[in-house]
Amino acid sequence: MLPRPRNGSPGSGRARRSLVGRVAGWSAAHRKSAVLGWLLLVIGAVTAGQLLGMGNVQSYDPGGAGRAERVLNQPGVHTPPSENVLVQERSAGQVFAGDPRMRAAVGDVVAVLRALPADARHVASPLDPGGQGRVSTDGRSALISFDIAPPDSPQQLAALQRAVAGVQARFRGLLVAEAGDASLAAAANGVVGQDFRRAEVTSVPITLGLLLVVFGALIAAGIPLLLAGSAVASAISLLAIPSRWLPVSSTTSSVVLLVGMAVGVDYSLFYLRREREERAAGRPPGEALRVVAATSGRAIVVSGLTVMISLAGLFLSGISVFTGLAIGTITVVGMAVLGSVTVLPGLLAWLGRFADRGRVPFIGRGRTAASRSRLWAALVRRVVARPMIWGAAAVIALLALAAPATGIRTGNAGLHQLPASVPVVQTLTRIERAFPGGPAPAEVVVTGRNVDTPQVAVAVTALRARIAASGGVLGEPVTETLTGGGRVLVVSVPLAGGGTDPVSVRALGFLRGTALPATLGRVPGISYAVAGTTAASHDFSAALRARAPLVFAFVLGLAFLLLLLSFRSVAIPLIAIGLNLLSAGAAYGLLKLIFQDGHLQGLLGFTSYGGIIPYLPLFMFVLLFGLSMDYHVFILSRIRELRDHGATTEDAITAGIAGSAGVVTSAAMIMVAVFSIFATLSVIDFKMFGVGMAAAVLIDATIVRGILLPAAMTMLGERNWYLPRWLAWLPGFRLEAAAPGAVSAPPPASEPELDPPVSVTAGRRTGKR
């Protein structure tokens, strides 16, 4: 048997190992140091995170809304959150004017609020002169409004809620409930925290159960779970460092958990299954690890880099909410890759065949090695025999699923973000029904050295006149608040429409483009910007439309380059990119059908508001594109490996997909299960994310991998491996292993060799590039 030198010159001596091989070789030779080093890294990251604590850098919307939000968050500038107390008759027939109980309840609410001057200010009620507008048209509802005094802490909100609850206890025949900006934010934080804990508690046992089915042994099933869990714990803890100067929201931790468990388990699963497969083929443990490092180890690195490159595209969006998501997910993917190529070889070398211990009854037998899937082999043979028919049918099916995506409309969920069962959501819904009106008003934030001058007052008066003459586009009441030591003036202007619909957008355009330039815009020495629900939604969508092409180009371009260098082929990257775009489009179509059109509301437990969360499509694209490359990299590397060892392209396609079907199907099953957990959570953002990601992974692991990939590669034939001569200078590394049946001598005990030699046998090509 003649080893093939890495530099291609026969007889040049020992093959030069790749970086992945050298790292894995060191890990296997110094197994205790590798495992201990990983544990110390995880413990150090968790300890550092606990000591530093999470920062509180504010996230701002893009555009003019973001500029206004930055002013409102400056020290000394305070716009207190507004709260409301609804007093409502439970039974029909009673009205405020003739019901002494309602008037007494309103009086008690006003009294307890005014008795807490450090917590509540500017209390306004129907009992005040001119307060008739605070009684609903049917007379069954009364509204008390107030502002929470600075610094509007959670303790103040809790004290106010206890005071209102005391009034409710004295008037059981009435509904007395508090709701507003602060109450809604507190409820949302509570629901998100509860969802995150539920995801943590649920994901681990489900993943462990599926891994037991895959491996049939407790020790082997626990390895991917431990690696993924340690990567997630480290990444979430390390977020404390960038959170000191970058916005990292609480939602980031939930997404990091989801992505970290998915990729961490996937990478470990690919590594473990290939190691078992090589041992079952008769290779000694040391040589099996060498083959795994040369194939699955390198594929993990390529896959992880592709995911991280895709996620890095979020930085080009210019939207701060994506910054924390990008940093967190890139960190956890990097930790998963690092653990897979460093500590995992050492752990497997340490455990040896002990990893097969703890077999589960009934399912443990026959799970010690991966075998070729007869089902997938039969399907792929049929596809290879008639690639045009099967490929066309699959493309038509995915295009039909993707077609609804052309009608996606983005918009904030508002109250529909939380379940209707949340008390504050119920109260706000009752307030909207009893006191119908427009959306939250636009906030015109005026800044300058002297915003309280007569010139500014005249401009505000002119603005009021413009509003009155707008024909209902802008409405009343217009209020003014001077804050920041006289440096900031906030003018509240109601807008027509529902908040994010075309009517509100046109009203915002009239305010920004006509009313403000003709009034405040003519006062020298001041500047203004518009914030509010409508402005934030409009500016966010506008920024996405402007930056999305740049993000798409960055992700697709760098992914193409990485796959080009990995496979030294032009066709392979194009196939992978095209198929991933198809699966992502199908996932978008399902999102539109389910969440925007309202199908499956009862089953999934949500209320459709006729739109999709604005940030979700772009974030899903970069993450889906990266994750879907996992399967393509592993499958394509196996096909290339077989083809380089003498198989025809068609045989390599059939054997490669059938041989990797078990591990890829297992990985997809676990990833779909983890994503599906998020579809069961309360917040609609998580539901959309979980459903979209689970659907895309499922489509990618079945239709794309089982039909479209072999159909496309069969039709291309030898053109799959085409690389133009003018690109031959490109550097690259190969994802290849030893030829089947090639067994080399055991490596030295001090450091296992991890790039397996290839035997040269008659009639077979070896190592063709």
Backbone hydrogen bonds, N-H to C=O, Kabsch-Sander energy under -0.5 kcal/mol:
donor,donor_aa,acceptor,acceptor_aa,energy
8,G,5,P,-1.4
12,S,9,S,-1.5
17,R,15,A,-0.5
22,R,18,S,-2.5
23,V,19,L,-2.6
24,A,20,V,-2.6
25,G,21,G,-2.5
26,W,22,R,-2.4
27,S,23,V,-2.4
28,A,24,A,-2.7
29,A,25,G,-2.1
30,H,26,W,-2.3
31,R,28,A,-0.6
34,A,30,H,-2.5
35,V,31,R,-2.4
36,L,32,K,-2.6
37,G,33,S,-2.6
38,W,34,A,-2.0
39,L,35,V,-2.2
40,L,36,L,-2.6
41,L,37,G,-2.2
42,V,38,W,-2.5
43,I,39,L,-2.7
44,G,40,L,-2.7
45,A,41,L,-2.4
46,V,42,V,-2.6
47,T,43,I,-2.6
48,A,44,G,-2.6
49,G,45,A,-2.3
50,Q,46,V,-2.2
51,L,47,T,-2.4
52,L,48,A,-2.6
53,G,49,G,-2.5
57,V,243,S,-0.6
66,G,62,P,-1.0
67,R,63,G,-1.6
68,A,64,G,-2.2
69,E,65,A,-2.3
70,R,66,G,-2.1
71,V,67,R,-1.6
72,L,68,A,-2.2
73,N,69,E,-1.1
74,Q,71,V,-1.7
77,V,74,Q,-2.0
78,H,76,G,-0.6
83,E,146,F,-3.0
84,N,179,A,-2.5
85,V,144,I,-2.8
86,L,177,A,-3.1
87,V,85,V,-0.5
87,V,142,A,-2.8
88,Q,86,L,-0.6
88,Q,175,L,-2.5
89,E,140,R,-2.7
90,R,173,G,-0.9
94,Q,91,S,-0.7
96,F,139,G,-3.0
99,D,95,V,-0.6
99,D,96,F,-1.0
103,R,99,D,-1.7
104,A,100,P,-2.4
105,A,101,R,-2.7
106,V,102,M,-2.7
107,G,103,R,-2.3
108,D,104,A,-2.5
109,V,105,A,-2.5
110,V,106,V,-2.5
111,A,107,G,-2.3
112,V,108,D,-2.6
113,L,109,V,-2.1
114,R,110,V,-2.5
115,A,111,A,-1.2
116,L,113,L,-1.5
119,D,116,L,-1.9
120,A,116,L,-2.7
121,R,147,D,-2.9
124,A,145,S,-2.9
128,D,125,S,-1.5
131,G,128,D,-2.1
133,G,130,G,-0.6
134,R,131,G,-2.0
135,V,132,Q,-1.7
136,S,141,S,-2.5
137,T,434,A,-0.5
139,G,136,S,-1.5
142,A,87,V,-2.6
143,L,134,R,-2.2
144,I,85,V,-2.4
145,S,124,A,-2.4
146,F,83,E,-2.2
147,D,121,R,-3.1
148,I,81,P,-2.1
149,A,119,D,-2.4
152,D,149,A,-2.3
157,L,153,S,-1.9
158,A,154,P,-2.4
159,A,155,Q,-2.1
160,L,156,Q,-2.3
161,Q,157,L,-2.5
162,R,158,A,-2.1
163,A,159,A,-1.9
164,V,160,L,-2.3
165,A,161,Q,-2.4
166,G,162,R,-1.8
167,V,163,A,-1.3
168,Q,164,V,-2.2
169,A,165,A,-2.0
170,R,166,G,-1.0
170,R,167,V,-0.6
171,F,167,V,-1.2
174,L,171,F,-1.5
175,L,88,Q,-2.9
176,V,174,L,-0.6
177,A,86,L,-2.0
179,A,84,N,-2.6
181,D,82,S,-2.0
184,L,180,G,-2.6
185,A,181,D,-2.2
186,A,182,A,-2.5
187,A,183,S,-2.3
188,A,184,L,-2.5
189,N,185,A,-2.4
190,G,186,A,-2.1
191,V,187,A,-2.5
192,V,188,A,-2.7
193,G,189,N,-2.4
194,Q,190,G,-2.2
195,D,191,V,-2.7
196,F,192,V,-2.6
197,R,193,G,-2.2
198,R,194,Q,-2.3
199,A,195,D,-2.7
200,E,196,F,-2.2
201,V,197,R,-2.6
202,T,198,R,-2.5
203,S,199,A,-2.5
204,V,200,E,-1.2
206,I,202,T,-1.8
207,T,203,S,-2.5
208,L,204,V,-2.6
209,G,205,P,-2.6
210,L,206,I,-2.2
211,L,207,T,-2.3
212,L,208,L,-2.2
213,V,209,G,-1.6
214,V,210,L,-2.0
215,F,211,L,-3.0
216,G,212,L,-2.3
218,L,358,G,-2.5
219,I,357,R,-1.3
220,A,355,A,-1.1
221,A,217,A,-2.1
222,G,218,L,-1.9
223,I,219,I,-1.1
225,L,221,A,-0.9
226,L,222,G,-2.6
227,L,223,I,-2.4
228,A,224,P,-2.7
229,G,225,L,-2.7
230,S,226,L,-2.4
231,A,227,L,-2.1
232,V,228,A,-2.5
233,A,229,G,-2.6
234,S,230,S,-2.3
235,A,231,A,-2.5
236,I,232,V,-2.7
237,S,233,A,-1.9
238,L,234,S,-2.7
239,L,235,A,-1.1
240,A,237,S,-1.7
241,I,238,L,-1.8
243,S,239,L,-1.8
244,R,241,I,-1.4
245,W,242,P,-1.5
246,L,242,P,-2.1
252,T,249,S,-0.9
253,S,249,S,-0.6
253,S,250,S,-0.6
254,S,250,S,-0.9
255,V,251,T,-2.0
256,V,252,T,-2.8
257,L,253,S,-2.3
258,L,254,S,-2.1
259,V,255,V,-2.9
260,G,256,V,-2.8
261,M,257,L,-2.3
262,A,258,L,-1.8
263,V,259,V,-2.8
264,G,260,G,-2.3
265,V,261,M,-1.8
266,D,262,A,-1.9
267,Y,263,V,-2.9
268,S,264,G,-1.9
269,L,265,V,-2.6
270,F,266,D,-2.6
271,Y,267,Y,-2.0
272,L,268,S,-3.0
273,R,269,L,-2.7
274,R,270,F,-1.7
275,E,271,Y,-1.9
276,R,272,L,-2.4
277,E,273,R,-2.3
278,E,274,R,-2.3
279,R,275,E,-2.0
280,A,276,R,-2.6
281,A,277,E,-1.3
282,G,279,R,-1.5
283,R,278,E,-1.9
288,A,284,P,-2.7
289,L,285,P,-2.0
290,R,286,G,-1.5
291,V,287,E,-2.3
292,V,288,A,-2.3
293,A,289,L,-2.5
294,A,290,R,-1.9
295,T,291,V,-1.3
297,G,292,V,-2.9
298,R,293,A,-0.8
299,A,295,T,-2.5
300,I,296,S,-2.5
301,V,297,G,-1.7
302,V,298,R,-2.5
303,S,299,A,-2.9
304,G,300,I,-3.1
305,L,301,V,-2.6
306,T,302,V,-2.1
307,V,303,S,-2.3
308,M,304,G,-2.5
309,I,305,L,-2.6
310,S,306,T,-2.3
311,L,307,V,-2.4
312,A,308,M,-2.1
313,G,309,I,-0.9
313,G,310,S,-0.9
314,L,311,L,-1.8
315,F,312,A,-1.5
316,L,313,G,-1.2
317,S,314,L,-1.6
318,G,315,F,-0.8
320,S,60,Y,-0.6
320,S,318,G,-0.5
322,F,319,I,-1.4
323,T,319,I,-0.5
323,T,320,S,-1.1
324,G,247,P,-0.6
324,G,320,S,-0.8
325,L,321,V,-0.8
326,A,322,F,-2.7
327,I,323,T,-2.6
328,G,324,G,-2.7
329,T,325,L,-2.3
330,I,326,A,-2.4
331,T,327,I,-2.2
332,V,328,G,-2.2
333,V,329,T,-2.2
334,G,330,I,-2.4
335,M,331,T,-2.4
336,A,332,V,-2.1
337,V,333,V,-2.4
338,L,334,G,-2.6
339,G,335,M,-2.6
340,S,336,A,-2.0
341,V,337,V,-2.0
342,T,338,L,-1.1
344,L,339,G,-2.1
346,G,342,T,-1.0
347,L,343,V,-2.7
348,L,344,L,-2.6
349,A,345,P,-2.4
350,W,346,G,-2.2
351,L,347,L,-2.7
352,G,348,L,-3.0
354,F,351,L,-2.1
355,A,352,G,-1.4
356,D,353,R,-1.6
357,R,354,F,-2.0
360,V,216,G,-2.5
363,I,361,P,-2.1
364,G,360,V,-2.7
367,R,364,G,-1.4
370,A,273,R,-0.5
373,S,658,A,-1.9
374,R,372,R,-0.6
377,A,373,S,-2.3
378,A,374,R,-2.6
379,L,375,L,-2.2
380,V,376,W,-3.0
381,R,377,A,-2.2
382,R,378,A,-1.6
383,V,379,L,-2.2
384,V,380,V,-3.0
385,A,381,R,-1.8
386,R,382,R,-1.8
390,W,386,R,-2.0
391,G,387,P,-2.5
392,A,388,M,-2.3
393,A,389,I,-2.1
394,A,390,W,-2.2
395,V,391,G,-2.6
396,I,392,A,-2.5
397,A,393,A,-2.0
398,L,394,A,-2.4
399,L,395,V,-2.8
400,A,396,I,-2.2
401,L,397,A,-1.8
402,A,398,L,-2.3
403,A,399,L,-1.7
405,A,402,A,-1.6
406,T,403,A,-1.7
407,G,404,P,-2.1
408,I,405,A,-1.7
411,G,612,I,-2.3
416,H,413,A,-1.9
417,Q,414,G,-1.6
418,L,415,L,-1.2
422,V,419,P,-1.7
425,V,422,V,-0.6
426,Q,422,V,-2.1
427,T,423,P,-2.4
428,L,424,V,-2.4
429,T,425,V,-2.3
430,R,426,Q,-2.1
431,I,427,T,-2.3
432,E,428,L,-2.4
433,R,429,T,-2.0
434,A,430,R,-2.5
435,F,431,I,-2.7
442,A,493,V,-2.7
443,E,531,A,-2.2
444,V,442,A,-0.7
444,V,491,V,-3.1
445,V,443,E,-0.8
445,V,529,A,-3.1
446,V,444,V,-0.7
446,V,489,L,-3.4
447,T,527,S,-2.9
448,G,487,R,-1.2
449,R,525,G,-0.6
451,V,486,G,-1.0
453,T,450,N,-0.9
457,A,453,T,-2.0
458,V,454,P,-2.6
459,A,455,Q,-2.0
460,V,456,V,-2.4
461,T,457,A,-2.2
462,A,458,V,-2.3
463,L,459,A,-2.0
464,R,460,V,-2.2
465,A,461,T,-1.8
466,R,462,A,-2.2
467,I,463,L,-2.4
468,A,464,R,-2.5
469,A,465,A,-1.7
470,S,467,I,-1.5
473,V,470,S,-0.7
475,G,494,P,-2.2
479,T,477,P,-0.6
479,T,492,S,-1.2
481,T,490,V,-2.1
483,T,481,T,-0.5
483,T,488,V,-2.9
484,G,76,G,-1.0
487,R,483,T,-0.6
487,R,484,G,-0.8
488,V,483,T,-2.2
489,L,446,V,-2.7
490,V,481,T,-3.0
491,V,444,V,-2.7
491,V,489,L,-0.6
492,S,479,T,-2.6
492,S,490,V,-0.6
493,V,442,A,-2.9
493,V,491,V,-0.5
496,A,473,V,-1.9
505,V,501,D,-2.1
506,R,502,P,-2.5
507,A,503,V,-2.0
508,L,504,S,-2.5
509,G,505,V,-2.3
510,F,506,R,-2.2
511,L,507,A,-2.3
512,R,508,L,-3.0
513,G,509,G,-3.0
514,T,510,F,-2.0
515,A,510,F,-2.4
516,L,511,L,-2.5
518,A,514,T,-1.5
519,T,516,L,-1.3
521,G,516,L,-2.8
522,R,519,T,-1.5
523,V,520,L,-1.6
526,I,523,V,-0.9
527,S,447,T,-2.2
529,A,445,V,-1.4
531,A,443,E,-2.8
531,A,529,A,-0.5
536,A,532,G,-2.8
537,S,533,T,-2.3
538,H,534,T,-2.6
539,D,535,A,-2.7
540,F,536,A,-2.2
541,S,537,S,-2.3
542,A,538,H,-2.3
543,A,539,D,-2.3
544,L,540,F,-2.2
545,R,541,S,-2.4
546,A,542,A,-1.9
547,R,543,A,-2.5
548,A,544,L,-2.8
550,L,547,R,-0.5
551,V,547,R,-2.2
552,F,548,A,-2.9
553,A,549,P,-2.5
554,F,550,L,-2.3
555,V,551,V,-2.7
556,L,552,F,-2.8
557,G,553,A,-2.4
558,L,554,F,-2.4
559,A,555,V,-2.1
560,F,556,L,-2.2
561,L,557,G,-2.0
562,L,558,L,-2.6
563,L,559,A,-2.4
564,L,560,F,-2.3
565,L,561,L,-2.2
566,S,562,L,-1.9
567,F,563,L,-2.7
568,R,564,L,-1.8
570,V,722,Y,-2.4
571,A,722,Y,-0.5
572,I,720,N,-0.7
574,L,570,V,-1.3
575,I,571,A,-2.7
576,A,572,I,-2.4
577,I,573,P,-2.6
578,G,574,L,-2.5
579,L,575,I,-2.6
580,N,576,A,-2.1
581,L,577,I,-2.2
582,L,578,G,-1.7
583,S,579,L,-2.1
584,A,580,N,-2.3
585,G,581,L,-2.4
586,A,582,L,-2.1
587,A,583,S,-1.9
588,Y,584,A,-2.2
589,G,585,G,-2.2
590,L,586,A,-2.1
591,L,587,A,-2.2
592,K,588,Y,-2.3
593,L,589,G,-2.3
594,I,590,L,-2.6
595,F,591,L,-2.5
596,Q,591,L,-1.0
597,D,592,K,-2.3
599,H,593,L,-1.5
601,Q,598,G,-0.9
604,L,600,L,-2.3
605,G,601,Q,-1.7
606,F,601,Q,-1.4
608,S,606,F,-0.5
610,G,595,F,-0.6
612,I,409,R,-1.9
616,L,613,I,-1.3
619,F,615,Y,-1.9
620,M,616,L,-3.1
621,F,617,P,-1.9
622,V,618,L,-2.0
623,L,619,F,-2.1
624,L,620,M,-3.2
625,F,621,F,-2.8
626,G,622,V,-1.7
627,L,623,L,-2.9
628,S,624,L,-2.8
629,M,625,F,-0.8
630,D,627,L,-1.7
631,Y,627,L,-0.6
632,H,628,S,-1.3
633,V,629,M,-3.0
634,F,630,D,-2.1
635,I,631,Y,-2.8
636,L,632,H,-2.9
637,S,633,V,-2.1
638,R,634,F,-1.6
639,I,635,I,-2.4
640,R,636,L,-2.9
641,E,637,S,-2.2
642,L,638,R,-2.1
643,R,639,I,-2.5
644,D,640,R,-2.6
645,H,641,E,-0.8
646,G,643,R,-1.5
647,A,642,L,-2.0
652,A,648,T,-2.8
653,I,649,T,-2.3
654,T,650,E,-2.3
655,A,651,D,-2.9
656,G,652,A,-2.6
657,I,653,I,-2.3
658,A,654,T,-2.3
659,G,655,A,-2.7
660,S,656,G,-1.6
661,A,657,I,-0.8
662,G,658,A,-0.5
664,V,660,S,-2.5
665,T,661,A,-2.8
666,S,662,G,-2.1
667,A,663,V,-2.5
668,A,664,V,-2.8
669,M,665,T,-2.5
670,I,666,S,-2.1
671,M,667,A,-2.5
672,V,668,A,-2.9
673,A,669,M,-2.0
674,V,670,I,-2.4
675,F,671,M,-2.5
676,S,672,V,-2.4
677,I,673,A,-1.2
678,F,674,V,-0.7
678,F,675,F,-0.8
679,A,675,F,-0.7
679,A,676,S,-0.5
680,T,676,S,-0.6
680,T,677,I,-1.3
681,L,678,F,-1.1
684,I,417,Q,-2.2
687,K,683,V,-1.8
688,M,684,I,-2.6
689,F,685,D,-2.3
690,G,686,F,-3.0
691,V,687,K,-2.7
692,G,688,M,-2.5
693,M,689,F,-2.5
694,A,690,G,-2.4
695,A,691,V,-2.5
696,A,692,G,-2.1
697,V,693,M,-2.5
698,L,694,A,-2.3
699,I,695,A,-2.5
700,D,696,A,-2.6
701,A,697,V,-2.4
702,T,698,L,-0.8
702,T,699,I,-0.6
703,I,699,I,-0.5
704,V,699,I,-2.1
705,R,700,D,-1.5
706,G,702,T,-2.5
707,I,703,I,-1.7
708,L,703,I,-2.1
709,L,704,V,-2.9
711,A,707,I,-2.2
712,A,708,L,-2.8
713,M,709,L,-2.4
714,T,710,P,-2.3
715,M,711,A,-2.1
716,L,712,A,-1.6
717,G,713,M,-2.1
719,R,716,L,-2.0
720,N,717,G,-1.8
721,W,718,E,-1.4
722,Y,719,R,-1.5
727,L,724,P,-1.9
728,A,725,R,-1.7
730,L,727,L,-1.9
733,F,565,L,-1.0
736,E,734,R,-0.8
742,A,739,A,-2.3
743,V,741,G,-0.7
744,S,742,A,-0.5
751,E,748,P,-0.5
761,T,759,S,-0.7
764,R,761,T,-1.5
768,K,644,D,-0.8
